[in-house]
Amino acid sequence: MIKTIGVDSVDTLNKICTCQNLSCPLHPSNHSQGCTPCIAKNLKLKEIPSCFFNLIPNAEKRDGDTFKCFAKVVSEQTGQE
């Protein structure tokens, strides 16, 4: 069972969430469960949430959201391919 979080917490998450896909039903601005639904979906699919990719310049050009794609983007950014 997923617990809901307080309004103040949701407002805080909305301010720190870097996901640009506001139409996504899992985006914290669209429910009261914070990041939990998004993280749960990504764990199930063995993917990394877009907010992690958003920390890396040019990550929008990635091939996907898999762990391997994330590692590749990080390696390319740090020059450790």
N, C-alpha and C positions, 0 to 999 in steps of 0.2 A: 504494500500500500504506500502510495506517495503522499507525504505530508505537505500541506500548503504552508507557505511562509507569510509573515506579516507584510503589510503594505509598505512599511519603511524599507524592509529588505528587498522587496521587488523593485521599488524605486531605485535603490542602490544598484541592483543588478542591471536595470535598464540603462543606467548611466555608464557602467563599465563594459557592458556587452558590445563587442565590436562587429557583430554580425550585421551585415547590411540588408539581409533578407527579412524585412519586417513582415512580409506576408506569410512566412513560415509559421505553421501552427505551433511549433516548438519554441519559437522565439520568446524570451522572457516577458516581452511586452504584451503577449497574447494570452497569458494565463497567470495563475498565482503560484506556480510551482518552481519558479526560478529556472536555473540551468539544468535541473535534474532530467526532464524529458529529453532534452537535446543530448546530454551526456549519455543517457541510457541507450538512445538510438544509435549513437556513434559506437559505443562499446559493443552492442549487439552486432553491428556491421563491421566491426574491427576497423573503424575509421577514427580520424582526428577531427574534433569540432572546428569549424571555420575560424573561430576566434583565435585559435592557436596559429593558424596560417596567417591571420591578419597582422601578426607581430613581425612578419618577415617581408621585407621589400620584394616586390614583384611576385609574390606567392600566388596572385590571381591567375598567373599563367601556368599553374600546375596541371598535371594530368589527372588528378583525382584527389580524394581525401583519405586514401589508405595510409597506414603506418609507413609503408615503403615510399610513397609520394612525399610524405612529410619529411622523412629522413633525407630524401634526395634534395628537397628544397633547402633544408637546413645545411646540408653538406655543401651545396652550391654557394650558398650565401657566405659560409665561413671559409670556403676554399679548401675543404677537406674531402673532396670526392674520392 
